[in-house]
Amino acid sequence: MSLTWITIGLGLIFVVVLLAPFLIKRVEANLELFLFIMGAIAASVSAVWSMHLVEEALVEPIKITAAVFLAGLLFHYFRHQIRRGVNGIIKKIAFRPFVFVVIVVLGLLSSLISAIIAALVLVEVVIATGIARRTAIKMIVIGCFAIGLGAVLTPLGEPLSTIAIAKLKGEPYNAGFFYLFDLLGWLVIPGVFAFGALAVILVGAKRQTDTVLESKEKEETLIHVAVRAGKVYLFVMALILLGGGFKPLVDIYFIHIPAFALYWANSASAVLDNATLAAAEIGPNLSELQIKSALMALLISGGALIPGNIPNIICAGKLKIGMREWASVGIPIAIIVMAIYFPLVFILR
């Protein structure tokens, strides 16, 4: 198949992946399977099927799935203790300061405890508060922005940072453990605090409870824990196939575009997992400005929609947040934050 037809085919796939979950409820309800099918189609259109891709798709999700499953077991057995602890804290301090501290602490700690564990803790804390569903969704989405942003500071935080360090460890950057902290820390740390402040504004001053959300959580069984972990496995596998399918276009077009254009082009991370795009884009052949602009765009836009980042996937799955519910909060925030960071990346450098 010619490059022109591959480009057209992948363009259509991108549009379908973006719009179908909003327009078709059955797709939204079975997002993992839908993305897996689209990933397989993308890999077929690009003719990138290989034993390496199949092995990567089968093996890479294992660690994440195991972490989700083990954390799910832990939270399953200690849910009531966590809930009592959270409620005890809320009784001692006002709700807004509590929200700020939770978002900021998890955002900063995610670079050490991993974005996955931070996301699972966020979900359990939100459930323990018993807040209304709409408020919970706002707190979850903003929390995932903060976690996804903060996790980049070390290679322990998330797949994106691990991949970036691995690809830049040789000449000319010789990236070590603190390379991304040195490169992005002055942009990331204030951003985490800003997301904490935004959460305070959007969740409101009072803790409005929602017994429906609370009762759903009480009914969770070990089977639910296992099913959720299985969905995460399928989700990550789908994202790897999507990334592999789109890699030829990234190799041809993304590498050669200017840093400011790369920044906006990486808004595609809302649909395609930001770690997958980082694996395709980041390399020693890029300038440091290109690396900085690409990574910041991936980190920010990755919070806009559920497929953009692993914390989003975990939180949405556990609270059964639909794509439209997430997008109603995530897309406006991503657009505004992308616009705010643009001059910071390219002017104050």
C-alpha positions as CSV (number, residue, x, y, z in Angstrom):
1,M,0.0,0.0,0.0
2,S,1.3,3.5,-0.9
3,L,2.2,6.1,1.7
4,T,-0.8,8.2,0.4
5,W,-3.3,5.5,1.1
6,I,-1.7,4.7,4.4
7,T,-2.0,8.3,5.4
8,I,-5.6,8.4,4.3
9,G,-6.4,5.2,6.1
10,L,-4.8,6.2,9.4
11,G,-6.5,9.6,9.1
12,L,-9.9,7.9,9.0
13,I,-9.0,5.7,11.9
14,F,-7.9,8.7,13.9
15,V,-11.3,10.4,13.2
16,V,-13.2,7.2,14.1
17,V,-11.3,6.7,17.4
18,L,-11.9,10.3,18.3
19,L,-15.7,10.5,17.4
20,A,-17.2,7.1,17.8
21,P,-17.1,7.0,21.7
22,F,-19.0,10.3,21.7
23,L,-21.6,9.3,19.1
24,I,-22.2,5.6,19.8
25,K,-23.1,4.5,23.3
26,R,-22.2,0.9,22.7
27,V,-18.7,1.9,21.7
28,E,-18.4,4.1,24.8
29,A,-19.5,1.2,27.0
30,N,-17.0,-1.2,25.4
31,L,-14.1,1.3,24.8
32,E,-11.4,-1.3,25.5
33,L,-12.6,-3.7,22.9
34,F,-13.2,-0.9,20.4
35,L,-9.7,0.5,20.7
36,F,-8.2,-3.0,20.4
37,I,-10.1,-3.5,17.1
38,M,-9.0,-0.1,15.8
39,G,-5.4,-0.7,16.9
40,A,-5.4,-4.0,15.0
41,I,-6.8,-2.3,11.9
42,A,-4.2,0.5,12.2
43,A,-1.4,-2.0,12.4
44,S,-2.8,-3.8,9.4
45,V,-3.2,-0.6,7.3
46,S,0.4,0.4,8.1
47,A,1.6,-3.2,7.6
48,V,3.6,-3.1,10.8
49,W,2.6,-6.5,12.1
50,S,5.6,-8.4,13.4
51,M,6.5,-10.8,16.2
52,H,8.1,-7.8,18.1
53,L,4.9,-5.8,18.0
54,V,2.8,-8.9,19.0
55,E,5.2,-9.6,21.9
56,E,5.2,-6.0,23.0
57,A,1.4,-5.9,23.0
58,L,1.2,-9.1,25.0
59,V,4.0,-8.4,27.5
60,E,4.1,-4.7,28.1
61,P,0.6,-4.5,29.8
62,I,1.5,-7.2,32.3
63,K,3.3,-4.9,34.9
64,I,0.6,-2.3,34.8
65,T,-2.2,-4.9,35.0
66,A,-0.4,-6.6,38.0
67,A,-0.1,-3.2,39.7
68,V,-3.8,-2.5,39.2
69,F,-4.8,-5.9,40.4
70,L,-2.7,-5.9,43.5
71,A,-3.6,-2.4,44.4
72,G,-7.3,-3.3,43.8
73,L,-6.9,-6.2,46.2
74,L,-5.3,-4.0,48.8
75,F,-8.0,-1.3,48.5
76,H,-10.7,-4.0,48.4
77,Y,-9.7,-5.4,51.8
78,F,-8.8,-2.1,53.5
79,R,-11.5,0.1,51.9
80,H,-13.4,0.8,55.1
81,Q,-10.2,1.8,57.0
82,I,-9.3,4.2,54.2
83,R,-12.8,5.6,54.2
84,R,-12.7,6.2,58.0
85,G,-9.3,7.8,57.7
86,V,-10.4,10.2,55.0
87,N,-13.6,11.1,56.8
88,G,-11.6,11.7,60.0
89,I,-9.3,14.1,58.1
90,I,-12.2,16.0,56.5
91,K,-13.7,16.5,59.9
92,K,-10.5,18.2,61.1
93,I,-9.9,20.4,58.0
94,A,-12.2,22.1,55.5
95,F,-13.1,20.3,52.3
96,R,-11.3,22.7,50.0
97,P,-7.9,22.5,51.7
98,F,-8.3,18.8,51.7
99,V,-8.9,18.7,48.0
100,F,-5.9,20.9,47.3
101,V,-3.5,18.8,49.5
102,V,-4.7,15.5,47.9
103,I,-4.2,16.7,44.3
104,V,-0.8,18.4,44.9
105,V,0.6,15.6,47.1
106,L,-0.4,12.8,44.7
107,G,0.8,14.9,41.7
108,L,4.2,15.3,43.2
109,L,4.5,11.8,44.7
110,S,3.5,10.2,41.5
111,S,7.1,10.5,40.2
112,L,8.2,8.2,43.1
113,I,5.3,5.9,43.7
114,S,4.2,5.7,40.0
115,A,1.3,7.3,38.3
116,I,-0.6,4.0,38.6
117,I,-0.5,3.8,42.4
118,A,-1.2,7.6,42.7
119,A,-4.3,7.2,40.4
120,L,-5.6,4.2,42.5
121,V,-5.1,6.2,45.7
122,L,-6.9,9.2,44.2
123,V,-9.9,7.0,43.3
124,E,-10.1,5.5,46.8
125,V,-9.9,8.9,48.4
126,V,-12.6,10.3,46.1
127,I,-14.9,7.4,46.8
128,A,-14.2,7.7,50.6
129,T,-15.4,11.3,50.6
130,G,-18.8,10.2,49.2
131,I,-19.0,13.4,47.1
132,A,-21.6,13.8,44.4
133,R,-20.7,12.1,41.1
134,R,-20.3,15.3,39.1
135,T,-18.0,16.7,41.7
136,A,-16.1,13.4,41.9
137,I,-15.5,13.4,38.1
138,K,-14.1,17.0,38.3
139,M,-11.7,16.0,41.1
140,I,-10.7,12.8,39.3
141,V,-10.0,14.5,35.9
142,I,-8.0,17.3,37.5
143,G,-6.2,14.9,39.7
144,C,-5.2,12.8,36.7
145,F,-3.9,16.0,35.0
146,A,-1.7,16.6,38.1
147,I,-0.6,13.0,38.4
148,G,0.3,12.7,34.7
149,L,2.2,16.0,34.9
150,G,4.1,15.2,38.1
151,A,5.0,11.7,37.2
152,V,7.3,12.8,34.4
153,L,9.9,14.1,36.8
154,T,11.6,10.7,37.3
155,P,11.8,7.5,35.2
156,L,9.9,5.8,38.0
157,G,6.8,7.8,37.5
158,E,5.2,6.7,34.3
159,P,6.0,4.9,31.0
160,L,6.4,8.2,29.1
161,S,9.3,9.3,31.4
162,T,10.9,5.8,31.3
163,I,10.8,5.8,27.6
164,A,12.1,9.3,27.2
165,I,15.1,8.7,29.5
166,A,15.9,5.4,27.8
167,K,15.9,7.1,24.3
168,L,18.1,10.0,25.5
169,K,20.6,8.2,27.7
170,G,23.3,8.3,25.0
171,E,24.9,11.2,23.1
172,P,24.3,14.1,22.9
173,Y,22.1,14.4,26.0
174,N,23.4,11.5,28.3
175,A,20.1,11.6,30.1
176,G,20.3,10.4,33.7
177,F,17.8,9.9,36.5
178,F,17.2,13.6,37.0
179,Y,17.4,14.7,33.3
180,L,13.6,15.3,33.0
181,F,13.5,17.0,36.4
182,D,16.2,19.5,35.3
183,L,14.5,20.0,31.9
184,L,10.9,20.3,32.9
185,G,10.7,20.7,36.7
186,W,10.3,24.5,36.5
187,L,7.3,23.9,34.3
188,V,5.8,20.8,36.0
189,I,5.9,21.6,39.7
190,P,4.1,25.0,39.5
191,G,1.6,23.2,37.2
192,V,0.8,20.6,39.8
193,F,0.1,23.3,42.4
194,A,-2.1,25.1,39.8
195,F,-4.1,22.0,39.2
196,G,-4.6,21.7,43.0
197,A,-5.9,25.3,43.0
198,L,-8.2,24.6,40.0
199,A,-9.7,21.6,41.8
200,V,-10.4,23.8,44.8
201,I,-12.3,26.2,42.5
202,L,-14.3,23.6,40.6
203,V,-15.3,21.2,43.3
204,G,-16.9,23.8,45.5
205,A,-16.7,24.6,49.2
206,K,-19.1,22.0,50.5
207,R,-18.9,18.3,50.4
208,Q,-22.2,17.2,48.8
209,T,-22.6,13.5,49.3
210,D,-23.8,10.9,46.8
211,T,-25.1,7.6,48.2
212,V,-25.4,6.1,44.8
213,L,-21.7,6.3,44.2
214,E,-21.0,5.0,47.7
215,S,-23.4,2.0,47.3
216,K,-21.9,1.0,44.0
217,E,-18.5,0.8,45.6
218,K,-19.8,-1.4,48.5
219,E,-21.0,-4.0,46.0
220,E,-17.6,-4.5,44.4
221,T,-16.3,-8.0,44.6
222,L,-13.1,-9.7,43.9
223,I,-14.5,-10.6,40.4
224,H,-14.9,-6.9,39.8
225,V,-11.3,-6.3,40.8
226,A,-10.1,-9.0,38.3
227,V,-12.4,-7.8,35.5
228,R,-11.1,-4.2,35.9
229,A,-7.5,-5.4,35.7
230,G,-8.3,-7.4,32.6
231,K,-9.8,-4.3,31.0
232,V,-6.7,-2.4,31.8
233,Y,-4.6,-5.1,30.1
234,L,-6.8,-5.0,27.0
235,F,-6.7,-1.2,27.0
236,V,-2.9,-1.0,27.2
237,M,-2.6,-3.6,24.5
238,A,-4.9,-1.6,22.3
239,L,-2.8,1.6,22.8
240,I,0.4,-0.3,21.9
241,L,-1.2,-1.5,18.6
242,L,-2.5,2.0,17.9
243,G,0.9,3.5,18.5
244,G,2.6,0.9,16.3
245,G,0.1,1.5,13.5
246,F,0.6,5.3,13.6
247,K,4.4,5.1,14.0
248,P,5.1,5.3,10.2
249,L,3.4,8.6,10.0
250,V,5.1,9.9,13.1
251,D,8.5,8.9,11.7
252,I,7.9,10.6,8.4
253,Y,6.1,13.8,9.4
254,F,6.5,14.6,13.2
255,I,10.3,14.5,13.4
256,H,10.8,17.2,10.8
257,I,8.3,19.8,11.9
258,P,9.3,22.8,14.0
259,A,9.1,22.7,17.8
260,F,6.1,25.1,18.0
261,A,4.2,23.1,15.5
262,L,5.2,19.8,17.2
263,Y,3.7,21.2,20.4
264,W,0.2,21.6,18.9
265,A,0.5,18.4,16.8
266,N,0.9,16.4,20.0
267,S,-2.6,17.3,21.0
268,A,-3.2,14.0,19.4
269,S,-2.2,12.6,22.8
270,A,-5.8,13.1,23.8
271,V,-6.7,10.1,21.6
272,L,-3.4,8.2,21.5
273,D,-1.6,7.3,24.7
274,N,1.1,9.8,25.4
275,A,3.7,7.1,26.3
276,T,3.1,5.5,22.9
277,L,3.6,8.8,21.1
278,A,6.7,9.5,23.2
279,A,8.1,6.2,22.1
280,A,7.6,7.0,18.5
281,E,8.8,10.7,18.6
282,I,11.5,11.2,21.3
283,G,15.1,10.6,20.2
284,P,18.6,12.1,20.3
285,N,18.0,13.6,16.8
286,L,15.6,16.1,18.2
287,S,16.7,19.5,19.6
288,E,16.2,20.1,23.3
289,L,13.5,22.6,22.5
290,Q,11.7,20.0,20.4
291,I,12.0,17.5,23.2
292,K,10.6,20.0,25.8
293,S,7.7,21.1,23.6
294,A,6.8,17.5,22.6
295,L,6.8,16.2,26.2
296,M,4.9,19.1,27.6
297,A,2.2,18.9,24.9
298,L,1.9,15.1,25.5
299,L,1.6,15.5,29.2
300,I,-1.1,18.2,29.0
301,S,-3.2,16.9,26.2
302,G,-3.0,13.4,27.6
303,G,-5.5,14.4,30.3
304,A,-8.1,15.6,27.8
305,L,-9.7,12.2,27.1
306,I,-9.6,8.7,28.7
307,P,-7.2,7.0,26.3
308,G,-4.5,9.7,26.7
309,N,-2.9,8.4,29.9
310,I,-2.8,5.4,32.1
311,P,-4.2,7.2,35.2
312,N,-7.2,8.3,33.1
313,I,-7.8,4.7,32.1
314,I,-7.6,3.3,35.6
315,C,-9.8,6.0,37.2
316,A,-12.4,6.0,34.5
317,G,-12.6,2.2,34.7
318,K,-13.0,2.1,38.4
319,L,-15.6,4.9,38.6
320,K,-17.3,4.0,35.3
321,I,-16.7,7.4,33.9
322,G,-17.8,7.7,30.2
323,M,-15.9,9.4,27.5
324,R,-18.4,12.2,27.2
325,E,-18.3,12.8,31.0
326,W,-14.5,12.9,31.0
327,A,-14.4,15.1,27.9
328,S,-16.8,17.7,29.3
329,V,-14.2,18.4,32.0
330,G,-10.9,17.4,30.4
331,I,-11.1,19.0,26.9
332,P,-11.7,22.6,28.1
333,I,-8.9,22.3,30.8
334,A,-6.5,20.8,28.2
335,I,-7.1,23.6,25.7
336,I,-6.7,26.4,28.3
337,V,-3.6,24.8,29.9
338,M,-2.0,24.2,26.4
339,A,-2.5,27.9,25.6
340,I,-1.0,29.0,29.0
341,Y,2.1,26.7,28.6
342,F,2.8,27.7,25.0
343,P,4.5,31.0,25.8
344,L,6.2,29.5,28.9
345,V,7.8,26.8,26.8
346,F,8.9,29.0,23.9
347,I,9.4,32.4,25.4
348,L,10.6,31.8,28.9
349,R,13.2,29.2,28.0
